[in-house]
Amino acid sequence: MSYRLEHDVLGSVKVPKNAYYGSETQRTLNNFDVSGAKVPIEIFHAYAMLKKAAAVANMKDGKLDKRRANAIAKACDYVLSHKLDDQFPIDVFQAGAGTCINMNVNEVVANKAIEILGGKKGQYGIVNPNDHVNMSQSTNDTMPSTVHIATYLAIRDELLPSLKSLEDALEKKSREFRDIVKIGRTHIQDAVPMTLGQEFSGYRWAVTNTTRMLLDAQKRLLAIPLGGTAVGTEINADSRYEHFGITELNRITKAKFTLSRNKFAVMQQRLEELAVADALKEVAIAISKIASDFRLLTSGPRSALGEITLPDIIPGSSIMPGKINPSMPEMMNMVCQKIIGNCTTVTEAANGGQLEINVYTPVIIYDIMFSIRILSRGTRLFAGRCVEGIKANRENISRELDMDLSLSTALNQYIGYEKASYIARKAFKENKSIKQVCLEMGIMDKKRLDKILDPKREVGKI
């Protein structure tokens, strides 16, 4: 491999000749080969949006000449086209706060802009990573801004559509199963009847409700500290830059970002990110519970509940022929467990900030973006390859319902709780139905019993 020699405050650095990144990115690669886990590419794309907006703002503010500004904007478009994704190779576990991330972007954009202007990589007199691409900026205001941008867009463009697909699939099943009366269960024991549709309506509402919490957290991301620079005092930036920058950013993202009312707070804290991580955790807990319920409801197929059948997607055993497992719910459970763990990491990292910045921002954004990615993809698969193909086992449900001991609850108002309890225990011990025991004991005539013990009377509004 051939190299070019670049210089920085620490001396000379050998950089691969064809690399668009420069000396600081190379030092990051040399020093932080920790995990192989790279900073999410969405962060670099969001940074490119911000750098483009900053270049336009600096040009309109009279600080950056039009020739350089246009070249930087075109270079950012090149980044956004995914053609330079391999130029962002740095490990997520790195020097804190995100300076390495910011400089990786600055160097790649600068070198691409240099080429656009007819120069060669490393000729920073044409376009400089710090003086031109990073003009009016600091890592300490652009990193929080970029985190907000990337997270907001990932929720908007990836996660919310996936959650909607799950919500719609559950709603469809709720309507399809609305007339199927089954045994309800509490404490994993038989309880009063309900419909399978009602059960699924609860699942749908859990997704709807937690999605609303996610939307509330997402809205908090719209306020960004653009122009706060190093500590929030706006040194090297001004109000014209902020105004032009936020306007251009909203044009690029088709969102409604605003300037933070107090930039010091947004730069010091990672509270908005924490709110998102908490909301993702709540969504994950709701969906994980649904997935776990599916595993119970499909258990068997002959020796347990067996009330629903999930689509067959993969053989379930290397030794037991014909065995099929609830694989999609199992996948979904693992996705949700990871998201819950990521929230714990974000909580600890957010709690670790000191004074004017939080140096743990890289790991915060890595875990949030990873959670959004796996929840988006996992939910889409769960909806399409599991929920949409669920079938109700009406025969199993009907057979179990006939022997439901909790039907005795309907007798309370007629014969009292104590006597109804006696009938339920007698029916259990003798393996008989509640109706059969009542008839044998002469509690009341069959016509009246049929009406009182009709499960459909007990399920309420179907």
Secondary structure per residue as TSV (DSSP state, phi and psi in degrees):
chain	resnum	aa	ss	phi	psi
A	1	M	-	360.0	136.6
A	2	S	-	-93.2	153.1
A	3	Y	E	-128.4	160.3
A	4	R	E	-117.0	155.5
A	5	L	E	-103.2	122.8
A	6	E	E	-116.3	160.0
A	7	H	E	-126.7	142.3
A	8	D	E	-142.6	-168.5
A	9	V	T	-63.1	-23.0
A	10	L	T	-93.6	-3.8
A	11	G	E	122.6	-151.9
A	12	S	E	-91.3	147.4
A	13	V	E	-137.2	133.2
A	14	K	E	-84.7	124.1
A	15	V	E	-121.4	136.4
A	16	P	E	-50.4	133.1
A	17	K	T	-57.1	-37.1
A	18	N	T	-89.6	-2.2
A	19	A	-	-72.8	139.9
A	20	Y	S	-84.1	-21.0
A	21	Y	S	-77.9	170.0
A	22	G	-	-126.4	-149.9
A	23	S	H	-63.7	-42.9
A	24	E	H	-71.1	-36.8
A	25	T	H	-64.3	-40.1
A	26	Q	H	-64.2	-39.9
A	27	R	H	-64.5	-36.2
A	28	T	H	-62.8	-44.2
A	29	L	H	-63.7	-37.9
A	30	N	H	-69.4	-33.8
A	31	N	H	-100.9	-22.3
A	32	F	-	-125.0	51.1
A	33	D	-	-85.5	78.4
A	34	V	S	-99.5	-56.1
A	35	S	S	-125.4	-21.2
A	36	G	S	81.9	-7.6
A	37	A	-	-84.3	118.0
A	38	K	B	-89.8	155.7
A	39	V	-	-57.9	132.8
A	40	P	-	-54.0	135.1
A	41	I	H	-61.6	-26.9
A	42	E	H	-59.5	-30.6
A	43	I	H	-66.5	-43.4
A	44	F	H	-68.0	-35.4
A	45	H	H	-67.4	-42.0
A	46	A	H	-64.0	-38.4
A	47	Y	H	-62.3	-39.0
A	48	A	H	-63.1	-38.6
A	49	M	H	-60.5	-44.5
A	50	L	H	-66.9	-42.3
A	51	K	H	-64.2	-38.2
A	52	K	H	-64.5	-45.9
A	53	A	H	-61.0	-39.8
A	54	A	H	-65.9	-39.9
A	55	A	H	-63.0	-44.3
A	56	V	H	-63.6	-42.8
A	57	A	H	-63.7	-44.2
A	58	N	H	-65.5	-34.1
A	59	M	H	-67.1	-46.1
A	60	K	H	-66.2	-27.9
A	61	D	T	-82.4	-5.0
A	62	G	T	83.2	10.2
A	63	K	S	-91.4	-29.1
A	64	L	S	-121.5	129.5
A	65	D	-	-66.7	153.4
A	66	K	H	-61.3	-38.3
A	67	R	H	-61.5	-49.3
A	68	R	H	-66.8	-42.2
A	69	A	H	-59.9	-44.4
A	70	N	H	-65.3	-38.5
A	71	A	H	-66.1	-41.0
A	72	I	H	-64.3	-43.3
A	73	A	H	-61.6	-42.0
A	74	K	H	-66.6	-38.6
A	75	A	H	-63.0	-38.9
A	76	C	H	-64.5	-39.2
A	77	D	H	-61.9	-36.5
A	78	Y	H	-63.6	-41.9
A	79	V	H	-61.2	-43.4
A	80	L	H	-69.1	-17.1
A	81	S	T	-81.8	0.2
A	82	H	T	74.5	4.5
A	83	K	T	-75.5	-12.7
A	84	L	T	-119.5	18.6
A	85	D	G	-56.1	-32.7
A	86	D	G	-74.7	-3.2
A	87	Q	G	-92.6	6.9
A	88	F	-	-121.8	73.6
A	89	P	-	-100.2	8.4
A	90	I	-	-77.8	148.9
A	91	D	B	-71.9	144.6
A	92	V	S	-66.3	-28.7
A	93	F	S	-91.5	102.8
A	94	Q	S	-149.2	-171.8
A	95	A	S	-56.6	140.3
A	96	G	G	-68.6	168.1
A	97	A	G	79.2	-27.0
A	98	G	G	107.6	12.8
A	99	T	H	-58.1	-40.0
A	100	C	H	-62.5	-37.1
A	101	I	H	-68.2	-48.7
A	102	N	H	-58.5	-45.4
A	103	M	H	-70.1	-32.7
A	104	N	H	-58.2	-46.1
A	105	V	H	-65.3	-47.4
A	106	N	H	-55.7	-43.7
A	107	E	H	-69.8	-43.7
A	108	V	H	-64.4	-45.9
A	109	V	H	-64.2	-42.4
A	110	A	H	-61.1	-48.5
A	111	N	H	-67.4	-35.4
A	112	K	H	-68.5	-40.0
A	113	A	H	-63.8	-37.7
A	114	I	H	-59.5	-45.3
A	115	E	H	-62.5	-41.5
A	116	I	H	-59.5	-34.2
A	117	L	T	-88.5	6.6
A	118	G	T	94.3	3.6
A	119	G	-	-93.7	-173.8
A	120	K	-	-114.4	151.2
A	121	K	T	-50.5	136.7
A	122	G	T	93.0	-9.0
A	123	Q	-	-84.5	74.5
A	124	Y	T	-75.6	-2.5
A	125	G	T	-69.8	-22.3
A	126	I	T	-79.6	-56.0
A	127	V	S	-138.0	122.8
A	128	N	-	-101.6	134.9
A	129	P	I	-57.4	-41.0
A	130	N	I	-85.2	-49.9
A	131	D	I	-73.4	-30.8
A	132	H	I	-111.2	-55.3
A	133	V	I	-67.0	-36.4
A	134	N	T	-96.2	12.7
A	135	M	T	-58.0	134.7
A	136	S	T	66.9	17.7
A	137	Q	-	-131.7	165.2
A	138	S	-	-143.8	156.9
A	139	T	H	-55.8	-34.7
A	140	N	H	-72.1	-18.6
A	141	D	H	-107.4	-30.4
A	142	T	H	-77.4	-32.1
A	143	M	H	-65.9	-49.9
A	144	P	H	-59.5	-38.6
A	145	S	H	-62.8	-45.5
A	146	T	H	-64.9	-40.1
A	147	V	H	-59.0	-43.7
A	148	H	H	-63.2	-44.7
A	149	I	H	-62.4	-52.1
A	150	A	H	-61.2	-43.2
A	151	T	H	-67.8	-45.0
A	152	Y	H	-58.2	-47.6
A	153	L	H	-68.3	-37.4
A	154	A	H	-65.2	-39.7
A	155	I	I	-65.9	-45.1
A	156	R	I	-65.1	-47.3
A	157	D	I	-91.4	-24.0
A	158	E	I	-114.6	-55.1
A	159	L	I	-74.5	-47.8
A	160	L	H	-60.7	-42.2
A	161	P	H	-62.1	-35.9
A	162	S	H	-67.3	-43.4
A	163	L	H	-64.1	-35.2
A	164	K	H	-65.1	-37.6
A	165	S	H	-64.8	-37.8
A	166	L	H	-69.4	-43.8
A	167	E	H	-59.2	-43.9
A	168	D	H	-66.1	-40.3
A	169	A	H	-64.6	-41.8
A	170	L	H	-67.2	-38.9
A	171	E	H	-63.6	-41.1
A	172	K	H	-62.3	-42.9
A	173	K	H	-68.7	-34.6
A	174	S	H	-60.2	-41.6
A	175	R	H	-71.8	-39.5
A	176	E	H	-63.9	-33.9
A	177	F	T	-102.3	16.1
A	178	R	T	-65.6	-24.3
A	179	D	T	-103.3	7.3
A	180	I	-	-94.3	104.2
A	181	V	E	-81.9	134.2
A	182	K	E	-140.6	175.8
A	183	I	E	-80.4	127.5
A	184	G	E	-79.1	161.3
A	185	R	E	-139.3	133.6
A	186	T	E	-128.8	144.6
A	187	H	T	58.1	25.3
A	188	I	T	59.6	25.7
A	189	Q	E	-120.7	157.0
A	190	D	E	-57.9	135.9
A	191	A	E	-130.4	-166.9
A	192	V	E	-68.4	157.9
A	193	P	E	-65.8	156.4
A	194	M	E	-152.7	177.5
A	195	T	E	-100.5	153.7
A	196	L	H	-61.9	-32.1
A	197	G	H	-63.9	-40.6
A	198	Q	H	-62.9	-40.8
A	199	E	H	-59.5	-45.9
A	200	F	H	-70.0	-29.1
A	201	S	H	-65.8	-33.2
A	202	G	H	-65.5	-39.4
A	203	Y	H	-63.6	-44.8
A	204	R	H	-61.5	-42.1
A	205	W	H	-67.7	-34.0
A	206	A	H	-61.1	-41.0
A	207	V	H	-67.0	-43.9
A	208	T	H	-60.0	-47.3
A	209	N	H	-67.7	-44.1
A	210	T	H	-72.3	-28.2
A	211	T	H	-64.2	-36.6
A	212	R	H	-63.1	-38.8
A	213	M	H	-63.8	-39.1
A	214	L	H	-64.1	-40.7
A	215	L	H	-62.1	-39.3
A	216	D	H	-61.9	-42.7
A	217	A	H	-67.7	-38.3
A	218	Q	H	-61.2	-39.7
A	219	K	H	-60.1	-31.5
A	220	R	H	-67.1	-20.9
A	221	L	T	-74.8	-13.7
A	222	L	T	-68.9	-22.4
A	223	A	E	-87.0	120.3
A	224	I	E	-126.4	151.4
A	225	P	-	-89.7	40.4
A	226	L	T	-55.4	128.2
A	227	G	T	89.4	0.3
A	228	G	-	-72.0	-21.1
A	229	T	T	48.8	-132.8
A	230	A	T	-65.5	-47.7
A	231	V	T	-132.4	2.9
A	232	G	S	109.3	-3.2
A	233	T	S	-85.0	-3.5
A	234	E	-	68.8	23.6
A	235	I	T	-60.9	135.1
A	236	N	T	73.4	8.4
A	237	A	-	-134.8	165.8
A	238	D	-	-145.0	177.1
A	239	S	H	-66.8	-32.0
A	240	R	H	-64.9	-42.5
A	241	Y	H	-60.4	-46.3
A	242	E	H	-59.4	-45.4
A	243	H	H	-64.1	-49.7
A	244	F	H	-63.4	-39.2
A	245	G	H	-65.8	-45.7
A	246	I	H	-69.1	-34.7
A	247	T	H	-64.5	-45.7
A	248	E	H	-67.8	-39.0
A	249	L	H	-60.9	-42.6
A	250	N	H	-68.1	-31.6
A	251	R	H	-65.5	-42.1
A	252	I	H	-69.4	-45.3
A	253	T	H	-88.7	-14.4
A	254	K	T	56.3	39.0
A	255	A	S	-123.0	-173.1
A	256	K	-	-127.4	59.9
A	257	F	-	-69.2	148.2
A	258	T	E	-130.4	165.2
A	259	L	E	-80.1	136.4
A	260	S	-	-59.9	139.3
A	261	R	S	-67.2	-32.0
A	262	N	-	-135.4	102.8
A	263	K	H	-69.4	-29.0
A	264	F	H	-58.5	-45.1
A	265	A	H	-64.9	-45.1
A	266	V	H	-69.1	-29.0
A	267	M	H	-81.0	-30.2
A	268	Q	H	-77.8	-37.1
A	269	Q	-	-110.7	160.9
A	270	R	-	-121.1	43.3
A	271	L	H	-71.6	-36.0
A	272	E	H	-65.3	-42.1
A	273	E	H	-65.0	-37.6
A	274	L	H	-63.8	-39.7
A	275	A	H	-62.3	-39.6
A	276	V	H	-66.2	-45.2
A	277	A	H	-60.6	-40.8
A	278	D	H	-64.3	-41.7
A	279	A	H	-66.0	-40.7
A	280	L	H	-61.5	-38.5
A	281	K	H	-63.5	-42.4
A	282	E	H	-64.5	-42.4
A	283	V	H	-60.3	-44.6
A	284	A	H	-62.4	-41.8
A	285	I	H	-64.0	-41.5
A	286	A	H	-63.3	-46.3
A	287	I	H	-70.6	-36.9
A	288	S	H	-62.0	-38.7
A	289	K	H	-63.9	-39.8
A	290	I	H	-62.1	-47.1
A	291	A	H	-60.5	-41.4
A	292	S	H	-65.2	-39.0
A	293	D	H	-63.6	-39.4
A	294	F	H	-60.9	-39.3
A	295	R	H	-62.7	-38.2
A	296	L	H	-71.2	-45.1
A	297	L	H	-67.6	-26.3
A	298	T	T	-96.5	2.3
A	299	S	-	-59.3	147.6
A	300	G	-	131.9	-119.3
A	301	P	S	-80.2	-7.1
A	302	R	S	-117.5	-11.9
A	303	S	S	-117.4	13.9
A	304	A	S	-146.3	-144.3
A	305	L	-	-66.4	-57.2
A	306	G	-	57.1	36.1
A	307	E	-	-83.2	-26.6
A	308	I	E	-130.1	159.4
A	309	T	E	-120.8	128.6
A	310	L	-	-92.3	155.6
A	311	P	-	-60.4	139.7
A	312	D	-	-78.5	123.4
A	313	I	-	-122.7	-21.3
A	314	I	S	-162.6	143.5
A	315	P	B	-57.9	147.9
A	316	G	-	-103.2	-6.3
A	317	S	-	-151.0	145.4
A	318	S	S	-87.4	-7.0
A	319	I	S	-127.7	-28.7
A	320	M	S	-98.4	107.6
A	321	P	T	-60.7	135.7
A	322	G	T	79.9	-1.9
A	323	K	-	-73.5	131.1
A	324	I	B	-123.6	128.1
A	325	N	-	-103.2	161.3
A	326	P	-	-78.2	70.0
A	327	S	H	-67.9	-40.0
A	328	M	H	-65.8	-44.4
A	329	P	H	-60.3	-36.6
A	330	E	H	-63.8	-42.7
A	331	M	H	-59.2	-44.9
A	332	M	H	-65.0	-39.2
A	333	N	H	-58.7	-44.8
A	334	M	H	-66.3	-39.3
A	335	V	H	-57.8	-46.7
A	336	C	H	-68.1	-36.5
A	337	Q	H	-62.5	-40.0
A	338	K	H	-65.0	-40.1
A	339	I	H	-64.2	-40.8
A	340	I	H	-62.7	-42.0
A	341	G	H	-64.1	-40.8
A	342	N	H	-61.1	-36.5
A	343	C	H	-62.4	-38.2
A	344	T	H	-62.5	-42.0
A	345	T	H	-62.7	-45.8
A	346	V	H	-61.1	-40.9
A	347	T	H	-60.3	-47.2
A	348	E	H	-65.0	-41.9
A	349	A	H	-67.2	-40.8
A	350	A	H	-63.8	-35.2
A	351	N	H	-72.3	-15.3
A	352	G	T	-91.0	-2.5
A	353	G	-	-62.7	147.5
A	354	Q	B	-134.6	134.4
A	355	L	T	55.6	-121.4
A	356	E	T	-87.3	-10.7
A	357	I	B	-144.2	169.6
A	358	N	-	-114.8	113.5
A	359	V	T	-77.0	-5.9
A	360	Y	T	-97.8	15.8
A	361	T	H	-56.9	-38.7
A	362	P	H	-57.2	-43.7
A	363	V	H	-73.7	-28.8
A	364	I	H	-62.0	-50.5
A	365	I	H	-70.8	-32.6
A	366	Y	H	-61.0	-48.4
A	367	D	H	-69.8	-36.2
A	368	I	H	-66.7	-47.1
A	369	M	H	-66.1	-36.5
A	370	F	H	-65.1	-41.7
A	371	S	H	-61.7	-44.4
A	372	I	H	-62.8	-41.7
A	373	R	H	-64.1	-50.1
A	374	I	H	-73.0	-31.1
A	375	L	H	-70.3	-39.1
A	376	S	H	-63.4	-51.6
A	377	R	H	-71.8	-41.6
A	378	G	H	-63.2	-43.3
A	379	T	H	-65.1	-40.6
A	380	R	H	-61.9	-43.3
A	381	L	H	-67.1	-42.0
A	382	F	H	-60.5	-42.3
A	383	A	H	-67.9	-48.0
A	384	G	H	-78.2	-35.0
A	385	R	H	-105.5	2.1
A	386	C	T	-131.5	-68.7
A	387	V	G	-59.1	-45.8
A	388	E	G	-62.5	-24.2
A	389	G	G	-102.7	9.4
A	390	I	-	-67.5	136.8
A	391	K	E	-122.1	145.6
A	392	A	E	-88.2	134.6
A	393	N	-	-91.3	82.8
A	394	R	H	-60.2	-37.8
A	395	E	H	-65.0	-46.0
A	396	N	H	-61.1	-44.7
A	397	I	H	-62.1	-44.5
A	398	S	H	-65.1	-43.2
A	399	R	H	-61.7	-44.4
A	400	E	H	-69.2	-35.5
A	401	L	H	-64.2	-37.2
A	402	D	H	-60.6	-29.2
A	403	M	T	-101.8	12.8
A	404	D	-	-65.9	118.5
A	405	L	G	-72.5	-25.0
A	406	S	G	-71.1	-8.9
A	407	L	G	-60.3	-20.0
A	408	S	G	-61.9	-20.8
A	409	T	G	-57.9	-34.8
A	410	A	G	-66.8	-16.8
A	411	L	G	-84.2	-14.2
A	412	N	H	-50.8	-47.6
A	413	Q	H	-73.7	-9.8
A	414	Y	H	-104.1	-39.8
A	415	I	H	-124.7	-2.0
A	416	G	-	91.2	156.2
A	417	Y	H	-64.5	-42.3
A	418	E	H	-64.6	-45.7
A	419	K	H	-69.1	-37.9
A	420	A	H	-63.9	-36.7
A	421	S	H	-63.8	-41.3
A	422	Y	H	-60.8	-43.4
A	423	I	H	-63.4	-42.1
A	424	A	H	-62.4	-44.5
A	425	R	H	-67.6	-37.6
A	426	K	H	-64.6	-42.9
A	427	A	H	-62.6	-39.1
A	428	F	H	-65.9	-48.6
A	429	K	H	-64.4	-34.2
A	430	E	T	-97.3	3.6
A	431	N	T	53.4	49.6
A	432	K	-	-123.3	165.7
A	433	S	-	-81.8	160.3
A	434	I	H	-59.6	-43.3
A	435	K	H	-62.1	-41.9
A	436	Q	H	-62.3	-43.6
A	437	V	H	-65.0	-42.6
A	438	C	H	-61.1	-40.6
A	439	L	H	-67.6	-40.9
A	440	E	H	-65.4	-34.1
A	441	M	H	-86.2	-6.2
A	442	G	T	69.2	32.6
A	443	I	S	-61.9	-45.2
A	444	M	S	-165.9	172.0
A	445	D	-	-74.6	162.9
A	446	K	H	-63.1	-39.9
A	447	K	H	-61.3	-42.1
A	448	R	H	-71.4	-38.9
A	449	L	H	-62.9	-42.2
A	450	D	H	-57.6	-38.3
A	451	K	H	-73.0	-46.7
A	452	I	H	-68.0	-39.6
A	453	L	T	-93.9	11.4
A	454	D	-	-67.5	115.1
A	455	P	H	-56.5	-30.2
A	456	K	H	-66.4	-23.5
A	457	R	H	-70.4	-22.5
A	458	E	H	-95.6	-7.9
A	459	V	S	-91.9	-4.0
A	460	G	-	72.8	-148.4
A	461	K	-	-72.8	122.4
A	462	I	-	-89.7	360.0
